[in-house]
Amino acid sequence: MTQFDKRNISMMMDFYEMTMANGYFVNGGENTKVAFDVFYRRNPDGGGFAIFAGLEQIIEYVENMQFSKDDVEYFRSQNLFSEKFLNYLENFHFHGDIYAFPEGTVMYPNEPVMTVIADLIDAQLVETAILAQVNHQSLIATKARRIVRSAEGRFVSDFGARRAHNIDAATYGARAAFIGGVNGTATVSAGKMFGIPINGTMAHSWVMYFEDEFEAFKKYAEVYPQSTTLLVDTYDVIHSGIPNAIRVAKEILEPMGQRLKGVRIDSGDLAYLSKKIRKILDDAGLSDCKIVASNSLDEFTISSLLKQDAKIDSFGVGERLITAKSEPVFGAVYKLAAVEENKIFVPRIKVSENIEKITNPGLKQVYRIYNENGQAVADMIAIIDEEIDLSKPFRYVDPIKSWKQRTFSNCTAKKLLKLYVKDGKRVENLPTLHEIRDYVNNQLSNEIWQEEQRFENPHHHYLDMTPNYYEMKMNLLYKMRTKTSD
């Protein structure tokens, strides 16, 4: 039996989850209900938004969470846990509720994108796995969207598996990249698991294996005449690779009734080479042959290439996508928001000297506010059961400029947090991956301001509060300050 056969994903947690759970159990708190929020504090790469991804895997995790006898024996060997708690783990299943934004929702800092309401131990044990999924897939989906936007409608494929941080990162990173808008992936496991279109041609080793470049191209075209794309930079792009590609197109493919689909360059001055290649191919009657570029690309290099009028039709993006190289940490956190006392959820707040680390307490709902043109003008936090009536001007509070009198007029609102898991089981049908991707595209095409999508100095999306929610938060802050000053 291999390590992969033995692996129980339920064990993917920080050790302190288990020490706290045991402590709660010993102190009789295992049946106390609590609420934890998942949110993040800053958009990666200085962007104007992020994309929520990973929800499907979180739901799969909580539905299947359990500990084997071998897992319990491992915990027993740590000589830290009570025997009653270890027996409790043998029959453990998650029985909480999960509210979340629909997967693919455009999201912003400091708003709860997920709320877990569960018994204290249940809520504590799922923390690490939830954050791992949200932090990884949201990061890659957001990075992918930036790259797709920079390509200005050209085909983009994920080429990153070999530079990913491990096998799971490659597979689920490809899923997240597709949500973000890439057209396909070279990662076969992701293609099979998620139905993502797969693509790929040859490596330099194929060309080097044969006695000469023409022979390598010829053999490849004979095997794959309907989809021949040739890697032309193994030796000399202009004096060898392109002439041999054209020769294969004329001598091998055209007699078979086929056309050369593309040529790929993976090194050198991509802007200069693409323009030279385009002219040579056009002069040879191969204007339909696409030029594919790879080699350490990201949104910045792609934007630069297109500003230089590079003649590139398709981009294969690897390491800088799959690792989000420019900013590889997303930073979502999991914070206690409320504790049930006498069947009422009482808000909890984390106070910090750093204003951005003060949490938004209590059970709440997030509304996306739209103007009469259907554009999202702000998000708004409300107390969970608060009535929101936008049929008339609605007063709200900008927490940064709370002294100003502000109202939403001629606006509509949509609740963003939906119930996906009830008592440990899903209660909402999940969309397909293609539907999630379409949802992202629709938001960014029709709802989200183009000014928020700029790479440089994007417009700030407002996170407002209802007056009732803002007053509750301020009262709680005052109460905590009074306690600490006594």
QUICORSUL-V944389 format. One record per residue. RES is the residue in three letters. SS is DSSP state (H for helix, E for strand, C for the rest). PHI is phi in whole degrees, -180 to 180 (none if undefined). PSI is psi as a letter, one per 40 degrees, with the letter a starting at -180 (NA if undefined). Layout:
RES & SS & PHI & PSI
RES & SS & PHI & PSI
This chain:
MET & C & none & h
THR & C & -92 & i
GLN & H & -61 & d
PHE & H & -67 & d
ASP & H & -67 & d
LYS & H & -81 & e
ARG & C & -63 & h
ASN & C & -113 & h
ILE & H & -63 & d
SER & H & -60 & d
MET & H & -81 & e
MET & C & -81 & g
MET & C & -150 & i
ASP & C & -73 & i
PHE & H & -62 & d
TYR & H & -68 & e
GLU & H & -60 & d
MET & H & -76 & d
THR & H & -67 & d
MET & H & -67 & d
ALA & H & -59 & d
ASN & H & -63 & d
GLY & H & -63 & d
TYR & H & -61 & d
PHE & H & -63 & d
VAL & H & -62 & d
ASN & C & -92 & e
GLY & C & 77 & f
GLY & C & -100 & e
GLU & C & -66 & d
ASN & C & -99 & e
THR & C & -74 & h
LYS & E & -86 & i
VAL & E & -138 & i
ALA & E & -129 & h
PHE & E & -118 & h
ASP & E & -106 & i
VAL & E & -106 & h
PHE & E & -154 & i
TYR & C & -132 & i
ARG & C & -108 & e
ARG & C & -154 & h
ASN & C & -72 & h
PRO & H & -67 & i
ASP & H & 61 & f
GLY & H & 67 & f
GLY & C & -77 & i
GLY & C & -96 & e
PHE & C & -166 & i
ALA & E & -137 & i
ILE & E & -119 & h
PHE & C & -77 & h
ALA & C & -145 & i
GLY & C & 107 & e
LEU & H & -62 & d
GLU & H & -59 & d
GLN & H & -69 & d
ILE & H & -65 & d
ILE & H & -65 & d
GLU & H & -60 & d
TYR & H & -63 & d
VAL & H & -69 & d
GLU & H & -67 & d
ASN & C & -111 & e
MET & C & -71 & h
GLN & C & -165 & i
PHE & C & -121 & h
SER & C & -79 & i
LYS & H & -60 & d
ASP & H & -65 & d
ASP & H & -63 & d
VAL & H & -65 & d
GLU & H & -63 & d
TYR & H & -62 & d
PHE & H & -67 & d
ARG & H & -60 & d
SER & C & -68 & e
GLN & C & -78 & e
ASN & C & 56 & f
LEU & C & -125 & d
PHE & C & -108 & i
SER & C & -69 & i
GLU & H & -65 & d
LYS & H & -63 & d
PHE & H & -67 & d
LEU & H & -64 & d
ASN & H & -65 & d
TYR & H & -61 & d
LEU & H & -65 & d
GLU & H & -62 & d
ASN & C & -113 & e
PHE & C & -75 & h
HIS & C & -142 & i
PHE & C & -72 & h
HIS & C & -125 & f
GLY & C & -94 & a
ASP & E & -111 & i
ILE & E & -130 & h
TYR & E & -105 & i
ALA & E & -155 & i
PHE & C & -65 & i
PRO & C & -57 & i
GLU & C & -62 & h
GLY & C & 97 & e
THR & C & -67 & h
VAL & E & -68 & h
MET & E & -130 & i
TYR & C & -137 & i
PRO & C & -60 & i
ASN & C & 73 & e
GLU & C & -103 & i
PRO & C & -71 & h
VAL & C & -90 & e
MET & E & -155 & i
THR & E & -130 & h
VAL & E & -105 & h
ILE & E & -117 & h
ALA & E & -164 & i
ASP & E & -58 & i
LEU & H & -53 & d
ILE & H & -67 & d
ASP & H & -56 & d
ALA & H & -65 & d
GLN & H & -74 & d
LEU & H & -70 & d
VAL & C & -91 & e
GLU & H & -55 & d
THR & H & -64 & d
ALA & H & -65 & d
ILE & H & -62 & d
LEU & H & -66 & d
ALA & H & -61 & d
GLN & H & -69 & d
VAL & H & -63 & d
ASN & H & -64 & d
HIS & H & -74 & d
GLN & H & -70 & d
SER & H & -65 & d
LEU & H & -62 & d
ILE & H & -71 & d
ALA & H & -62 & d
THR & H & -67 & d
LYS & H & -63 & d
ALA & H & -60 & d
ARG & H & -64 & d
ARG & H & -63 & d
ILE & H & -67 & d
VAL & H & -62 & d
ARG & H & -62 & d
SER & H & -66 & d
ALA & C & -77 & e
GLU & C & 53 & f
GLY & C & 91 & e
ARG & C & -78 & i
PHE & E & -66 & h
VAL & E & -128 & h
SER & E & -125 & i
ASP & E & -80 & h
PHE & C & -114 & f
GLY & C & -95 & e
ALA & H & -53 & d
ARG & H & -70 & e
ARG & H & -107 & e
ALA & C & -69 & i
HIS & C & -76 & e
ASN & C & -171 & a
ILE & H & -63 & d
ASP & H & -64 & d
ALA & H & -63 & d
ALA & H & -68 & d
THR & H & -70 & d
TYR & H & -76 & d
GLY & H & -65 & d
ALA & H & -65 & d
ARG & H & -60 & d
ALA & H & -65 & d
ALA & H & -63 & d
PHE & H & -67 & d
ILE & H & -58 & d
GLY & H & -70 & e
GLY & C & 123 & e
VAL & C & -65 & i
ASN & C & -87 & d
GLY & E & -169 & a
THR & E & -144 & i
ALA & C & -91 & e
THR & C & -88 & h
VAL & H & -63 & d
SER & H & -60 & d
ALA & H & -70 & d
GLY & H & -61 & d
LYS & H & -71 & d
MET & H & -71 & d
PHE & H & -120 & e
GLY & C & 73 & f
ILE & C & -81 & h
PRO & C & -58 & h
ILE & E & -108 & i
ASN & C & -152 & i
GLY & C & 160 & i
THR & C & -127 & c
MET & C & -139 & i
ALA & C & -107 & i
HIS & H & -61 & d
SER & H & -62 & d
TRP & H & -61 & d
VAL & H & -65 & d
MET & H & -72 & d
TYR & H & -66 & d
PHE & C & -84 & i
GLU & C & -64 & d
ASP & C & -147 & i
GLU & H & -65 & d
PHE & H & -61 & d
GLU & H & -62 & d
ALA & H & -63 & d
PHE & H & -64 & d
LYS & H & -61 & d
LYS & H & -63 & d
TYR & H & -66 & d
ALA & H & -65 & d
GLU & H & -69 & d
VAL & H & -81 & d
TYR & C & -126 & g
PRO & H & -65 & d
GLN & H & -83 & e
SER & H & -148 & f
THR & C & -86 & h
THR & E & -125 & h
LEU & E & -112 & h
LEU & E & -84 & h
VAL & C & -108 & e
ASP & C & -113 & f
THR & C & -67 & d
TYR & C & -117 & c
ASP & C & -152 & h
VAL & H & -58 & d
ILE & H & -78 & d
HIS & H & -96 & e
SER & H & -132 & d
GLY & H & -60 & d
ILE & H & -68 & d
PRO & H & -58 & d
ASN & H & -69 & d
ALA & H & -65 & d
ILE & H & -65 & d
ARG & H & -61 & d
VAL & H & -63 & d
ALA & H & -59 & d
LYS & H & -80 & d
GLU & H & -91 & d
ILE & H & -110 & d
LEU & H & -79 & d
GLU & H & -63 & d
PRO & H & -62 & d
MET & H & -90 & e
GLY & C & 78 & f
GLN & C & -117 & i
ARG & C & -118 & i
LEU & C & -69 & h
LYS & C & -75 & d
GLY & E & -171 & i
VAL & E & -128 & i
ARG & E & -121 & h
ILE & E & -118 & h
ASP & C & -127 & e
SER & C & -162 & i
GLY & C & 84 & a
ASP & C & -80 & g
LEU & H & -65 & d
ALA & H & -66 & d
TYR & H & -61 & d
LEU & H & -64 & d
SER & H & -63 & d
LYS & H & -68 & d
LYS & H & -64 & d
ILE & H & -61 & d
ARG & H & -58 & d
LYS & H & -65 & d
ILE & H & -65 & d
LEU & H & -64 & d
ASP & H & -63 & d
ASP & H & -64 & d
ALA & C & -90 & e
GLY & C & 79 & f
LEU & C & -116 & f
SER & C & -67 & e
ASP & C & -87 & e
CYS & C & -76 & h
LYS & E & -84 & i
ILE & E & -108 & h
VAL & E & -109 & h
ALA & E & -123 & i
SER & C & -137 & a
ASN & C & 100 & g
SER & C & 52 & f
LEU & C & -89 & i
ASP & C & -152 & a
GLU & H & -63 & d
PHE & H & -77 & d
THR & H & -69 & d
ILE & H & -66 & d
SER & H & -59 & d
SER & H & -64 & d
LEU & H & -61 & d
LEU & H & -71 & d
LYS & H & -65 & d
GLN & C & -87 & e
ASP & C & 65 & f
ALA & C & -60 & i
LYS & C & -97 & g
ILE & C & -110 & h
ASP & C & -98 & d
SER & E & -152 & i
PHE & E & -122 & h
GLY & E & -103 & h
VAL & E & -113 & h
GLY & C & -110 & b
GLU & H & -59 & d
ARG & H & -77 & e
LEU & H & -88 & d
ILE & H & -69 & d
THR & C & -108 & e
ALA & C & 45 & f
LYS & C & -56 & d
SER & C & -69 & d
GLU & C & -157 & g
PRO & C & -85 & e
VAL & C & -124 & h
PHE & C & -85 & d
GLY & C & 92 & f
ALA & C & -67 & i
VAL & E & -128 & i
TYR & E & -131 & h
LYS & E & -125 & i
LEU & E & -65 & h
ALA & E & -115 & d
ALA & E & -162 & i
VAL & E & -130 & h
GLU & E & -77 & h
GLU & E & -133 & h
ASN & C & 54 & f
LYS & C & 67 & e
ILE & E & -124 & h
PHE & E & -80 & h
VAL & E & -98 & h
PRO & E & -61 & i
ARG & C & -124 & i
ILE & C & -135 & h
LYS & C & -94 & h
VAL & C & -106 & i
SER & C & -146 & i
GLU & C & -66 & d
ASN & C & -87 & h
ILE & H & -57 & d
GLU & H & -68 & e
LYS & H & -98 & e
ILE & C & -74 & h
THR & C & -86 & i
ASN & C & -95 & h
PRO & C & -83 & i
GLY & C & 81 & i
LEU & C & -77 & h
LYS & E & -150 & i
GLN & E & -123 & i
VAL & E & -112 & h
TYR & E & -111 & h
ARG & E & -97 & h
ILE & E & -100 & h
TYR & E & -117 & i
ASN & C & -82 & a
GLU & C & -66 & e
ASN & C & -94 & e
GLY & C & 82 & e
GLN & C & -94 & i
ALA & E & -78 & h
VAL & E & -95 & d
ALA & E & -173 & i
ASP & E & -112 & i
MET & E & -139 & h
ILE & E & -93 & h
ALA & E & -132 & i
ILE & E & -62 & i
ILE & C & -52 & d
ASP & C & -105 & e
GLU & C & -75 & h
GLU & C & -82 & h
ILE & C & -114 & h
ASP & C & -115 & h
LEU & C & -101 & e
SER & C & -72 & e
LYS & C & -138 & i
PRO & C & -53 & h
PHE & E & -115 & h
ARG & E & -78 & h
TYR & E & -134 & i
VAL & E & -119 & h
ASP & C & -86 & h
PRO & C & -64 & e
ILE & C & -80 & d
LYS & C & -129 & g
SER & C & -67 & e
TRP & C & -76 & e
LYS & C & -83 & i
GLN & C & -88 & h
ARG & E & -127 & i
THR & E & -138 & i
PHE & E & -94 & h
SER & C & -126 & i
ASN & C & 55 & f
CYS & C & -121 & i
THR & E & -125 & i
ALA & E & -135 & i
LYS & E & -131 & h
LYS & E & -70 & h
LEU & C & -100 & d
LEU & C & -85 & h
LYS & E & -120 & i
LEU & E & -78 & h
TYR & E & -110 & d
VAL & E & -130 & h
LYS & E & -124 & h
ASP & C & 53 & f
GLY & C & 86 & e
LYS & E & -124 & i
ARG & E & -68 & i
VAL & C & -124 & e
GLU & C & -130 & h
ASN & C & -66 & h
LEU & C & -89 & i
PRO & C & -71 & i
THR & C & -72 & i
LEU & H & -63 & d
HIS & H & -66 & d
GLU & H & -68 & d
ILE & H & -63 & d
ARG & H & -62 & d
ASP & H & -64 & d
TYR & H & -62 & d
VAL & H & -60 & d
ASN & H & -60 & d
ASN & H & -65 & d
GLN & H & -61 & d
LEU & H & -76 & d
SER & H & -87 & d
ASN & H & -120 & d
GLU & H & -112 & d
ILE & C & -91 & h
TRP & C & -55 & h
GLN & H & -61 & d
GLU & H & -65 & d
GLU & H & -76 & e
GLN & H & -97 & e
ARG & C & -64 & i
PHE & C & -77 & d
GLU & C & -105 & h
ASN & C & 46 & f
PRO & C & -66 & i
HIS & C & -61 & h
HIS & C & -80 & h
HIS & C & -86 & h
TYR & E & -80 & h
LEU & E & -114 & h
ASP & E & -100 & i
MET & E & -136 & i
THR & E & -70 & i
PRO & H & -56 & d
ASN & H & -65 & d
TYR & H & -67 & d
TYR & H & -60 & d
GLU & H & -64 & d
MET & H & -60 & d
LYS & H & -65 & d
MET & H & -65 & d
ASN & H & -63 & d
LEU & H & -69 & d
LEU & H & -62 & d
TYR & H & -63 & d
LYS & H & -61 & d
MET & H & -67 & d
ARG & H & -64 & d
THR & H & -64 & d
LYS & H & -62 & d
THR & H & -73 & d
SER & H & -90 & e
ASP & C & -69 & NA
